[in-house]
Every structure is written in C-alpha cells, then in structure tokens.
Amino acid sequence: MSKLNRWFLALALLIAFLPELAQAQSGLPDAGALASQNLRGYTHMFIAYFIAWGLILGWVVSIARRLGRVEKALRE
Amino acid sequence: MSGKIRWSGAVLGILGLALVLVVHWQVFYWVSTERTMGVVQRIFYIHVPAAWVAFMAFGIVAVCSAVYLWLEDERLDMAALAAAEGGMLFTSIVLLTGPLWGRVAWGTWWTWEPRLTLTLLLFFIYLGYFLVRSSTENSERGKRFAAVVGIVGALEIPLIHVSVQFFRSLHPEPVVMTPEGPSLPGDMLTTLFTGLAAFTLLFLAFFLFRYGLERMKRALAHRQLAGDGVPLPEGVSS
C-alpha cells in the first residue's frame, strides 16, 4: 500500500471513530456551558480554519515534495 | 512538467491565494455575525466551499473515468486520479469542520442523520477508489475498476444535495440553491461566493500540478520499463 493510501486509511479510521467517541459524551450542555457558548464558538471556529488550511497546506507540500523527487530522478 | 501546466497552475494559484486573503478579511473583520449561532456560523464560509469543491472534484472523476472506460486514454485516468485526491482532501475538510460547528449548534459532534451519513459514505467510496487502484496485480485492470468506483461514487452527490429535503434531517437546508433564490443577507452571500471562488481556484491550481506530477511519474515509469535503468525514487510507484 502506498504512503498516500496509508494516510487516507488513517484519516478514514479517525473520521469513523470520532462519532463513536463523541456519542460517549452524554447529555446537553449545562447552564455554565451555555454561558461560555460564545467563547467556545471562537475556539471551534479557529480550530476549523486551522484544520482546513493545515490539510490544504499538507497536500501542497506533498505534491511539491513528490514533484521534486520525480524531477530529480528524470534529470539523472 | 510542461510549461503550460506549470504556468496555468501558478496563475490560478496566485489568484486563489489573493481571494483567500480577501475571504479571511471578510470572515474575520467584515461580515456580520449570525444572530442565533454567533461566531461559530463563520465555519460555514469554509465548510460550504469545501463541500462544493469536493463535489466538483468527484464530478471531474466521474466524467474522466467514464470517458477513460470508453477511449482508454491515459490522460483521462491521470486527471481522474488527480481530481480524486483533491476530492478526498476537501471531503475530509467537510467532515472535520462540520462536527466543530455541530458541537456548538446542535450540542453534539456527530449524528447519524442522512446528509452527514451520506457524506461519510462518499468519503469511504473514494477511499475505495484508491484502494481498488492499488490492490490489483494488473495496473490496467486496477485503473478500470477504480474508474467504475469513481462513477458510482459520483451518483451519490445529487442524493446528498436533496437529502435534507426528502428525509428528516437536522442539517440546515440549502440557503443559496433554492427555487426562490438565495435567502442569505448580502454580506454573508458575498463572503460565501468569495470563499467558493477562492477554493475553486486553489483546487484547479493544485489539480493541474497533481496532474503534471502524475504525467511525470508515468513518463519515469515508462523510461524505466524501456530499459533506461532510471531507478524510481522513494515513494513513487508506477
């Protein structure tokens, strides 16, 4: 299995088990949690943007590294 | 990589990056905050564009795969592979940013409601696309099997789109593609369209680079098969 496929498989397992972990947490947020709703919104928003750009950057770096390797091999 | 692909990719990438800067300024400084959900609603401006790009990518996979099965042109298989990789990336973004919004808006990270479940299924179908491709001894057969998976997977996209209307669903209903027209306020709609344009341009840029990479990998593999004795670099398979 190629390196890329291993990455996709690891990501798939993470996504598949994330809901199960989430469901293990019970109940609705209490009053205190609701009071901190706004702050939590900021945290979740920044994490979402961080994940999105992190994944895109990771793909770009992966393409650049693979391109570099193939170009080097073609030159040799 | 041909100069044409490199230059086209670079131009699209620069335009996409410029729009990314604009959309971040809009998201963090300009657009108004949604009244009931608060700031977490701003995840919408990356979640929806990522979903749009993922569906577009899988649409490209399906079209290229169908024509590949008909004409057996290697370039179509390379384009399908490049688009599938991008589609997987953007589906991952959708599946990871959605629960972050859902935790605040719904009080849960995940629920097995139709749209979420179908999107997760789409992710696994295209994971299968890569597994099928690399799991056969005969690479030509692997490409044909993968093409079939690519076509079948894309048939799910319209179902995902209509799932919130035809099934009981927690997921918000469409706010842009409705018969009455967009129901979003003007500033939110502008930010959303900027995000859609930015993600689309970035995807097309990286798609071109990934396609160019695939062409070079196969050229290298052919040279090796032809007996030039050029070794395949680490992490590069034929």
Interface residues (C-beta under 8 A of the other chain):
Chain A: M1 S2 K3 L4 N5 F8 L9 L11 A12 I15 A16 L18 P19 L21 A22 Q23 Q25 L28 P29 Q37 N38 R40 G41 Y42 H44 M45 I47 A48 Y49 I51 A52 L55 I56 W59 V60 I63 R66 L67 R69 V70 E71 K72 A73 L74 E76
Chain B: M1 M37 G38 V39 V40 R42 I43 I46 H47 A50 E85 G86 M88 L89 S92 I93 L95 L96 T97 P99 L100 W101 R103 V104 G107 T108 W109 W110 W112 L120 F123 F124 L127 F130 L131 S134 L202 F206 F209 R210 G212 L213 M216 K217 A219 L220 R223 V230 P231 L232 P233 E234 G235 V236 S237
